[in-house]
Amino acid sequence: NTPEFTAKGLPVNDRKNGNWMYYHAFEKKQFCLIPIRAFVEFDKENREVQLKTKTAVKEFSVPYLTELRTKKLACVAGLWEYAEDERQYRFTFGTTEPNDLVRKFHHDRFPVFLLSKEEQRLWLDPDAPVEEKIRMGLAPARSDLFQSWRVSEKINKAQNKGPEVIEKVAGSLIQVA
């Protein structure tokens, strides 16, 4: 079992079948908080077609951006390690099952959000019971705290920069009461 990796080789999804990966970082108590403002997931079941030329078409998964309704920075549960062979630090964040909001368009994962100061302190505490840390990662954060909307497929290419990449597609806001 290995975590999922980005194009740069950094692990971004540290859950496989409900189990935490990076056990060595967990055992070494290398816990960290990863600040995020939002995250993007793709609806891979409801793909769209884009006409590239008169004859060529391209299918793409529909991207959705999710953030706290308060639009504040949040922390997710992370683990870090030093890769000696690469001479660099790297990190991963834990994921759990999606909440009801994200499940509307993505069925696989959701970051383990640590929304209270108490959860953050517990996650960082090297003496806190491991069972408590794992328990925090079993349930997703409440859906009513978040909102999601569709964004441009331009978000799928790293060379695309600027606020227009994450602008809401008209009429695509999703919220759960």
C-alpha positions as CSV (number, residue, x, y, z in Angstrom):
1,N,0.0,0.0,0.0
2,T,1.3,3.4,-1.0
3,P,-0.3,6.8,-0.7
4,E,-1.5,8.6,-3.8
5,F,1.1,11.1,-5.3
6,T,1.0,14.4,-7.1
7,A,3.0,15.0,-10.2
8,K,5.8,16.3,-8.0
9,G,5.9,13.1,-6.0
10,L,4.4,14.5,-2.8
11,P,1.8,12.3,-1.2
12,V,-1.6,14.0,-0.8
13,N,-3.9,11.2,0.2
14,D,-2.9,9.1,3.2
15,R,-5.9,6.8,3.5
16,K,-6.3,3.4,1.9
17,N,-9.3,1.3,2.9
18,G,-9.7,3.3,6.1
19,N,-6.1,2.7,7.2
20,W,-3.5,5.4,7.8
21,M,-0.3,5.2,5.8
22,Y,3.1,6.5,6.8
23,Y,3.0,4.4,10.0
24,H,6.7,5.3,10.6
25,A,5.8,9.0,10.8
26,F,2.9,8.2,13.0
27,E,5.1,6.0,15.3
28,K,7.8,8.7,15.4
29,K,5.1,11.2,16.4
30,Q,5.8,13.5,13.4
31,F,2.4,15.2,13.5
32,C,1.8,18.6,11.9
33,L,-1.1,20.9,10.9
34,I,-1.5,21.8,7.3
35,P,-3.2,25.1,6.7
36,I,-5.6,25.2,3.7
37,R,-8.2,27.7,2.5
38,A,-9.9,25.3,0.1
39,F,-9.5,22.0,-1.8
40,V,-10.5,20.7,-5.2
41,E,-12.0,17.3,-6.1
42,F,-13.2,16.1,-9.4
43,D,-16.6,14.6,-10.3
44,K,-15.3,11.6,-12.4
45,E,-18.7,10.0,-12.9
46,N,-20.3,13.0,-14.6
47,R,-17.7,13.9,-17.3
48,E,-18.2,16.7,-19.8
49,V,-17.1,17.0,-23.4
50,Q,-15.3,20.0,-24.7
51,L,-14.9,20.7,-28.4
52,K,-11.2,21.4,-29.1
53,T,-11.5,21.7,-32.9
54,K,-14.1,20.9,-35.5
55,T,-13.4,17.2,-35.2
56,A,-11.5,16.7,-31.9
57,V,-13.2,16.4,-28.6
58,K,-11.8,16.1,-25.1
59,E,-13.6,14.6,-22.1
60,F,-12.8,16.0,-18.6
61,S,-13.9,15.4,-15.0
62,V,-15.8,18.3,-13.6
63,P,-13.8,20.2,-10.9
64,Y,-15.4,21.5,-7.7
65,L,-13.7,23.7,-5.1
66,T,-14.8,23.3,-1.4
67,E,-14.1,25.7,1.4
68,L,-15.5,26.6,4.8
69,R,-18.5,28.9,4.6
70,T,-16.7,31.4,6.8
71,K,-13.9,31.5,4.1
72,K,-11.3,31.2,6.9
73,L,-8.1,29.3,6.8
74,A,-8.5,25.8,8.3
75,C,-6.1,23.1,9.4
76,V,-6.0,19.5,8.3
77,A,-4.3,16.6,10.1
78,G,-0.8,16.0,8.7
79,L,2.2,13.8,9.0
80,W,5.7,14.8,8.0
81,E,9.0,13.0,7.4
82,Y,12.5,13.8,6.2
83,A,13.4,11.9,3.0
84,E,17.1,11.3,3.5
85,D,17.7,10.1,0.0
86,E,16.0,13.2,-1.5
87,R,17.3,15.6,1.2
88,Q,14.0,17.2,1.7
89,Y,11.0,17.3,4.0
90,R,7.7,16.0,2.8
91,F,4.3,15.8,4.2
92,T,0.9,14.1,3.7
93,F,-2.5,14.8,5.0
94,G,-5.0,12.3,6.2
95,T,-8.3,11.7,4.5
96,T,-11.6,10.1,5.5
97,E,-14.9,9.4,3.9
98,P,-16.6,12.4,2.2
99,N,-19.3,14.3,4.1
100,D,-22.8,14.7,2.6
101,L,-21.8,17.8,0.7
102,V,-18.7,16.5,-1.1
103,R,-20.4,13.1,-1.6
104,K,-22.7,14.9,-4.1
105,F,-19.8,15.0,-6.6
106,H,-16.9,13.0,-5.2
107,H,-17.3,9.6,-3.6
108,D,-13.8,8.7,-2.4
109,R,-12.3,11.0,0.2
110,F,-12.3,14.2,2.3
111,P,-9.4,15.8,4.2
112,V,-9.4,15.3,8.0
113,F,-10.2,18.8,9.2
114,L,-9.2,19.8,12.7
115,L,-11.5,22.7,13.3
116,S,-11.2,23.3,17.0
117,K,-8.1,24.4,18.9
118,E,-8.6,21.4,21.1
119,E,-8.5,19.0,18.1
120,Q,-5.4,20.7,16.9
121,R,-3.7,20.5,20.3
122,L,-4.6,16.9,20.6
123,W,-3.2,16.1,17.1
124,L,0.1,17.8,17.8
125,D,0.5,16.3,21.3
126,P,3.1,13.6,21.1
127,D,1.8,12.1,24.4
128,A,-1.9,11.9,23.3
129,P,-3.2,8.4,22.8
130,V,-2.9,7.2,19.2
131,E,-6.5,5.9,19.4
132,E,-7.7,9.4,20.0
133,K,-5.9,10.7,16.9
134,I,-7.3,7.9,14.8
135,R,-10.8,8.5,16.1
136,M,-10.6,12.2,14.9
137,G,-9.9,10.9,11.4
138,L,-12.8,8.5,11.2
139,A,-15.7,11.0,10.6
140,P,-15.7,13.8,8.2
141,A,-16.3,17.4,9.3
142,R,-20.0,18.5,9.2
143,S,-21.3,19.3,5.8
144,D,-23.2,22.5,6.9
145,L,-19.8,24.2,7.6
146,F,-18.7,24.0,4.0
147,Q,-19.8,25.1,0.5
148,S,-18.7,23.9,-2.9
149,W,-18.9,25.2,-6.4
150,R,-17.9,24.2,-9.8
151,V,-14.8,25.8,-11.2
152,S,-13.1,26.0,-14.6
153,E,-11.4,22.9,-16.0
154,K,-8.4,25.2,-16.3
155,I,-7.6,24.4,-12.7
156,N,-6.3,21.0,-13.9
157,K,-3.2,22.5,-15.4
158,A,-0.4,23.9,-13.2
159,Q,0.5,26.6,-15.7
160,N,-2.9,28.2,-15.3
161,K,-2.7,30.9,-12.7
162,G,-4.9,33.7,-11.4
163,P,-8.3,34.1,-9.6
164,E,-10.3,33.2,-12.7
165,V,-9.2,29.6,-12.3
166,I,-11.3,29.2,-9.1
167,E,-14.2,31.5,-10.0
168,K,-17.6,30.0,-9.5
169,V,-19.3,28.7,-12.6
170,A,-22.7,30.5,-12.5
171,G,-25.4,28.6,-10.7
172,S,-23.1,25.9,-9.4
173,L,-23.0,26.7,-5.6
174,I,-23.8,23.6,-3.5
175,Q,-24.6,23.9,0.2
176,V,-26.2,21.5,2.7
177,A,-28.5,22.9,5.4
